[in-house]
């Protein structure tokens, strides 16, 4: 049994916990939110939790998660934990980063 086929089988059932760190309503943050919501709706419908965190409102969480740039998406679950930076407009890279392709 190969690792890649095993991962593909699990992907259909796994629940994703995602945190998107943004900077208020900056253009990049708004694009990241909209792009990520579309990706989640199309690829993770009914099996994800998306938490959107404004870095100005929750600085302690930003420090605890070691957020160094925004917008930043952190995939908490399933493991491995992953970080993606940017406005999430490059769908293929986001899907790969989430382990969906």
Buried (B, 14 or more C-beta within 10 A) or exposed (E): EEEEEEEEEEBEEBEBBBBBBBBEEEEBBBBBBEBBBEBBEEBBEEEBEBEBBBBEEBEEBBEEBEBEEBBBBBBBEBEEEBBBBBBBEEBEEBBEBBBBE
